[in-house]
Amino acid sequence: MQRCKTCGALLPVHARFCEHCGQTDIPELPLLGTLAGPGQAPVDNVPRVQGTPQEGRVLMAQGTPSRSSGQGATRSIPLAQPLSSTPAHHVQGSTSRPSYPPTPYYHWHRHKRPEVPTARWLTIAISFLLIIAGITGGLTLLLPPTLSLTSSVVRQGDTLHLHGAGFIPDSSVTLTLDGHLPLLSLADPEGIFNVGIAVSPNWSLGSHTLRATESVSARSAQVSFSIVARPGKLIVSPASLDFGLLQHGSTVTQLLTVSNTGQQPFNWTANVGTATWLRLDSSAGTLQPGTFQTIHVTADATGLSVRKYSATLAISIGSESTQVGVSLVVMAVPIPSPTPTSTQAPPQQSSTPPPLRPKHKHHPTPTPTPMPTPTPTMPPVRKSH
């Protein structure tokens, strides 16, 4: 028996490598002729092998070798051939030798592991991905989709922010209002979407529902929300009042309109602040949705000096206030100039009225002188004798 130089394991006499660590640096056995020393039997006494050696078999010599009386007697040694599982031929009249397991055709080093084929890892990876995909698809079909809103109370004209999840990827999803009014259709590669929906003024006040339905299955999800009326909104017109030039002691009145364009009534108040020269015929009131009211604003210049004045008229509803600028310029009243008096004595009155003089000279047309009518004469009478 011999030992491996690398791992120290016991090896058979005929071994050419270590079956434990794969070491091949094993010293070869000496030839048969060199085993016999001085005084040993000649080579002719060694039994001869009959037949032709075959691959995979260990041929054994027939007969029993002769022994000499000397201490250097030798015995036959089997030829070194690869071992196999095929039963070996035994030498007649000799006991069988123990057989050893077949020697592997490739050797592994004790510090080196064999390489695993890439195809095996590829198959494992593909199988793992298919399992994950199957689990994900199964959960997607088993779990229902969901819908949610950032706010469940909105007003007409606001925007609904809708979030959907858990839908089949790339499937068409249709959104309907109250189960009968289609709004829009959408699709997402991941089955998740975020969309904004404008609340139409035509939608009635109160509770409503939004439903999302898949086109490839019967799965759907819905969410509820409420529409409330918009609060009252104050509109003041005009935005400013300019009374222009105002004579000292005079008053001027202008009109100011307040209106409610919201959907709820509100109470309003008006305040002129420290401007004592401004007067309002109404400083408070209530406006219903869609109505308006007119305020008479009067500027009184009585007691004001000649200069420019400005003030702020505040119209308020709750904490909301609208400012209206008011301005005027007071000018002095002009003083009339006195009428000059005459120092001449008044003319004396005459009893004879002065002759009337025509305002305009008139030249009368001369009347033609009539011709005198001739007087007829009688012829003289002759006396007869």
Secondary structure by P-SEA (a helix, b strand, c coil): ccccccccccccccccccccccccbbbbbcccccccccccccccccccccccccccbbbbbccbbbbcccccbbbbbcccccccccbbbbcccccccccccccccccccccbbbbccaaaaaaaaaaaaaaaaaaaaaaaaabbbbbbbcccccccccccccccccccccbbbbbbccccccccccccccccbbbbbbbcccccccbbbbbbbbccccccccccbbbbbbcbbbbbcccccccccccccbbbbbbbbbbbcccccbbbbbbbcccccccccccccccccccbbbbbbbbbccccccbbbbbbbbbbcccbbbbbbbcbbbbbbbbbbbbbbbccccbbbbcccccccccbbbbccbbbbbcccbbbbbcbbbbcc
